Amino acid sequence: MFFTNGHTTTVKNTTHKIVLPFYLYAALSFLSASLLLLLSANAFTGHYFNPQILAITHIMALGWGTMMILGSSHQLVPVLSESSLYSNFLGYMSFALAATGIPLLVFAFYNFTMTWQAKTGGWLIVTAVICYLVNLAGTITKNKTTNVHAVFVFTGALWLLITILLGLALIYNFTFNIFSMGSLAYLPLHAHMGIAGWFLLVVIGVGSRLIPMFLISKYNNPKLLWMIYALINTALLFFIFLFQYDVIKSFYLFPLTMFIVALCTFGYYCYQCFVQRIRRKLDEQMKMSLLTVITMLLPMIILIPVIVLLCNDLADKKLVMIYGFIIFFGWISSIIFAMTFKTLPFIVWNKVYHLQSANSKTPNPKDLFNNKIFKAMSVAYLAGILIFIAGVIFANTFILRTGAASLLIAAILYNWNVIAVLTHKRNVI
């Protein structure tokens, strides 16, 4: 593997045959979601609970965000825990099961038929996450030293399993009345367990290791990371408690404040990494990574007026829709854009050149993708985000389609670069 641990010994590499299919699947999922966003732009002028938005949301959450994290963490967790992957078989199984289950689930949501497709898809994804969890546990426990970054990822995976099990129960609730209320009432709980429990914990856990590593920073503060870990999990448990007992809506500001403190603390951690870095010049991917740390606060800021409106029974569907859009198309996507081209080129370079790198001059990993295409993608992506949000605010289909078209261009350019890296052939200089 291209990473080394603190003692400069090389960590055993996870085979690229496990990791790379996740990257390709995620890239194609983002392309599919962007295309569906363009074709379903009119759906964003109404209520957020409709089949098209449900389908797009789950493509982004599962096919794009989750599959990318599953793939990259099969490579990164062994590095974080300084051990080899516990089981290649479980890695293959987690991909096969999730890759089969996600389309079934999305198809069911798009057609709003909570029958065998949705249930089968849900169980396949649950089984995939269980395989992933067992693999994580086996990998992490090989090293007797507790690694805070690995604990973030493992805890995030536990929240993912709980989130998906709740989602599956909500599907069954359409036919069996499992819960006292309709499935729509539980969507905030389902969504935030996934967003804060899964995505936020994993992003901070992995980011707090990768950012100082790519900056070549001397800063390291595990105690601060443990504090962030405690804040996020306590806030999430507090949120679940408040949701369960249907308390006064203003009480939700307490867990929200804890989340904001956690994010600000992580921002401070990244700032110290930046200040104490050895590498002075930053590439485009690193700049985007650091920018996403700042944008992590944006959804939290939007939640404040949402909670205030809820307190007065004036829930604004536009604000809720913008909040969800910024989470999946904004925050999560920008992180994936940045980290894809900081990790994928190294994985492919290691696959192609690891046997001859010591004997001949080879290209740098950063040369495996086109940086001009990356910059064009970034421009199209930023324009698409801003235009689409304006379309939601004004409930204008033309503006929505313009923004969606720009995001589709960004998705095409992203896939262009990803496929170029994946299909790279040996080129000895």
N, C-alpha and C positions, 0 to 999 in steps of 0.2 A: 504493500500500500504506500501511497505517496506521503502519508502523514508519518510523523515519528513522535514518540512519547518524550516525556521530560528527561529521559536518560539517554536520548539519541539512539535508541534501538528501534528497529523497524517493526511495526505491528503487522501481523500476518494479514494478508489481503483476503477480502471476501470475493469470491469469483464474480466476474462481471456478468455472468450468465443469469445470476439472480437479480442484480441491481438494474441493469440496463432496460429490461422490459418494463419496469415500473416507470422509468423516465419517459419512454416512448408512449406508453398508455396515458400518462398524465398530460403530455403535450397534445395528443390527439383529443383528449377530453376537453382541454381548454379551447381547442379549435371548434369542437362540436358545440360547446356551451356558447361560444361567441356567435356561431352561425345561428343557433336557436334563439339567441338574444335578438339578433337582427330580424328573424322571421316572426318573433313573438313580441315585438316592441310595443304593440298596442295593449298588451296585457298589463304593462306598467303604468297605464293611465287609470286603472281601477284598483281593486283591493289586492293586497299582497298574497292572500290565500286563494290561489287559483292554480289549475293544473300546469300551465306553462312555467310559471315562476317556481313552483315546487320542483319541476323537472330540472330547470336550469340551476336552482340552488343546490340540488343534490349531485348534479354533474360537477359543479364547482367544489362542493365540500368533500365528496367522496372520490370522484374520478380524477380531479385536478389536485386539490390540496392533500387529501389523505394518501392517494397513491404515490405522490411525489415524496411525502414524508416516509412512507413505508419503505420505498426503494432506497432513498438516501440513508435512512437510519440503519438498514442492513449493512451499509458500508461504514457509517460513522460510529455506531454504538460499540462495535469491537475496538475501534480506535479510542473512544472515550474510556472504555473499561480495560484497555490494554490486554485484550484477549481475542481469540479467534471466534468466529460465529459458531454458536452452539450446534445448529443443524441446517445444512443446505436444503435438505428435504422440506423442512418446515418453511423455509424461504420460498421455495418453488410453490408449495401448497398455498401459502398466503396470497401469492400473486394470482394463481389459477382460480382460486375460490372468489376473491374480490373482483377479478376481471370478468368473471361470469355473472356474479350477483349484481353488480352495479347497473349494467344495461337492463336487466330484468326489472329492477326497482325503478329506474328512470322511466322506462316504458310504461310501467303501471301508473306512475305519478302523472305522466303526460296525458294519458287516457283516463286518468282518475278512476281506475278499476282496482280496488283493493282486494284482489282475488289471489289466485295461486302465484302469479308473476311477482307481485309485491312480497308475498310471504316467503316464497322460495328465494328470491333475491336477498331479502333481509337475513334469512338463516345462513345463506352462503357467506354473506359479509361478516356475520357474527362469528362463524367458524374460521374465517380468514384472520380476524382479529385475535381469536384465541390462539391460533397457530403462531401469530406474530408475538403475542405476549409470552408464550412458553419459550419461544426462541430468544426473546429479550432476557427473560429471567435466567435461562441457561447460560447466556453469554455473560451477563453482568456478574453472576455468582461464581464464575471461574476465577475472578480476581477478588481476594478477600478484603481489599481496600474499598471503602464506599466512595463512589465518585458522584458528586453532586449533579453533574451534567447528565449522567446515565439515569439517576433517580428521577430527574425532571421528565425524561423521555418515557421511562417505565410508568410513572404515575399518570402521565398524559395518556398512555395507551390504556390504562385502567379506566380512565374517564371516557375514552373513546368507546370501550366495550359497554359501559353503562349507558352512554348516549345512544348507541345503536340498539341495545336491548329495549330502551324506552321507546325509541322510534318504532321498533317492531311491535311492541305492545300497542302503540297508537294505531298501527295498521289493523291489528286484530280488533281494536276497539270499535272500528267501523261496523263490525258484524257481531261481536260478542258482548259489547257493553262492559268492558273490563273496568273502566273508570267511571266515577260518578258524573263526570262532565264529558262533553264532546272532545274529540282529539284536538280541535283548534285551540282549546283553552290551555293545553299543555305544551303548545309550540314554543313559548318563551323559555320554559324549563329545558326542553329538548335542545333548542338552539344554543343556549348559553352554556350548557354542560359541554357541548362540542366545541364552541368557540373558545371559552376560557379554560376548560379542563383539558382539552386535547390540543388545539392549535396554539394557544398562548403558552402553555407549559413547554411544549416541544420547541417552539420558536425561541423562547428564552433559554431553555436548556442547551440547545444546539448552538444558538447564536452567541451565547456567552463563552463558548469554546472556539467557534470558528472566527469570530470577529477579531479577538486578540491574536489568533494564530495567523490570519491573513495580513493583519497589520504589523505582525512581528512585534507585539507589545509586551512589555515587562510587567504589566499590571495583572494582578491576580488577587481576588478577594472572595474565597469560598463562603465566608460568614455572611457577606452581603447577599450572595446567591441563595443561601439557606433562608435568609429573612424574606426574600422575594417569594421563595417556594412556599413558606408558611403563610404569607399574606394572601397569595392567590388561592390556595386550597381552603384557607379559613373563610375567605370572602365567598367562595363558591358554595361551601357548606352552609354558610349563613344565608345565602340567597335561596338555597333549596329549602331551608327551614322556614324562611319567610313565605315562600311560595306555597309550601304545604299547609300552613296555618292561615293563609289569606289575611295577612295583617294589613295595617294602614300602608298605602302605597309609598308614602314618604320614607318609610323605614328602609326602602331599597337603596336610598342614598348612602346608607352605611356600608354595605358591601361594595357599592360603586366607588366610594371614597378609598376603600382598601385596595381595589384594583388600580385606581389612579396612583396611589402611593407606590404600589409595586412597580408600575410602569415607569414612574419618575425615577425610582431607585435603579431600575435597569438602565434607564437613560444615563444616569450618573455613572453607572458601571462602564457603559460603552464610551462615555466621554473620557473617563480616566484611561481606558484602553487607547483611545485616540491620542490623548495628550502624551502618553508615555510610549508611543509607538517608535520603532526604529525605522520602519519603511515610511519615508516622507511623502512619496508620490503615490496617489491613489488612482486605481483604474476605475472605469465607469461602473463596474459591478459592485465594487466596494463603496463607492459614493451612494449608489442606490440602496445598498444594505443599511448604511448609516442613516439615510433619509427615512427608511421605513421605521426605524426606532422612534423617530419624531412623530410619524403619522399614526403610530399605534395609539396615541392619545386621542386622535380625532373621533373614533367611534364612541369613546367614553364621554367626550364632550357632547356629542349628539344625544347620548342617553339621558343627560341631565334634563333638557326640555321635554323629552319623551316621558320621563317619570313625573315631572311637574304636571304635564297634561293629563297623565293617567290619574293623578291625585284629584283632578277636577273633572274626571270622566270625559276628557276631551282628546282621546287618543288620536293622533294625526297619522293616517295611513301613509302619507308621503314621507314623513320623518322616519317611520319604521322601515319603509322601503329603501330610503337612502342609507340608513344605518346598515341594513343587510347588504346592500350593493357595495358600500365602501369596505365592509369586512371581507367579502369574497373576491370581488373584482379589483378592489383597491389594495388593502393591507396584505392579505395572503398572497395575492398574485404578484405584487411588487417584490415580496421576499423571495418567492420562487424564481422570478426572473433573475434576480441578482445572484442567488446561490446556485442556480442551474449552471451558470457559466463560470462559477468558481470551483465546482465539484465535478461536473460531467466531463470536461476536457481532461482532467487528471485521471479519471477512471479509465477513459478510452485510451489516453496516452499510455497508461500503465499496461493495458491489455496489448497494445500494438508494439510498444518499444521496450518493455521491461527487460527483454533478453539481450538487447543490443545497445542499451543506453550507455554502458560503460566502455564500449568498444568503438563507437562511432558517434558523430554529431547528429542529433535529432532535433526536430522542431520543438519549440516551447509549447506547453499545453495551451497557452492563450492563443497560439496561432492556429488551433484546430477549428475555431469559429471566426466569423467575420464581424469585427467590431463595428463597422459601418452599418451593417444590418441591425446590430444590437441597438445602436443609437437611433436609427430610424424607427425601430420597434418601440423604443422608449417614448419618442415624440408622439407616435400614433396612439400609444397606450394612454399617455397623459391627456392628450386631446380628447380621446374617447371617454375617459372617466369624467372629465369636466363637462363635456357636452351632454353626456347621458344623464348626469345629475340635474343639469338644467332642464332636460326634457321631462324628468320626473316632477320637478318643481312646477313647471308650467303645464304639465299633462299634455304635452304636444308630441304627437306621433312622429312628425317629420324630424324634430330635434332628437327624439329617442333613436330613430333609425340612423340618423347621421352619426350619433355617438356610437351606436352599436356597429356601424360599418367601420368606423375608425378602430374599434377594438378588434374587429375581425381581421383587419389589416395587420394589427399588432400580433394577433394569434398566428397568422400565416407566416409572418417574418420570424416569430419565435420558433415555429416548427421547422422553418427553413434552416435555421442555425442548428437546432437540435439534431435534425436528420443529417446535416453536414458533418457534425461531430460523430454521430453514431456510425456513419458509413465511411469514416476516415480510413484511408489505406496507408500502409507503411511508406514513408517518404524520408529516406536517409539523406542528409545534406552532405 
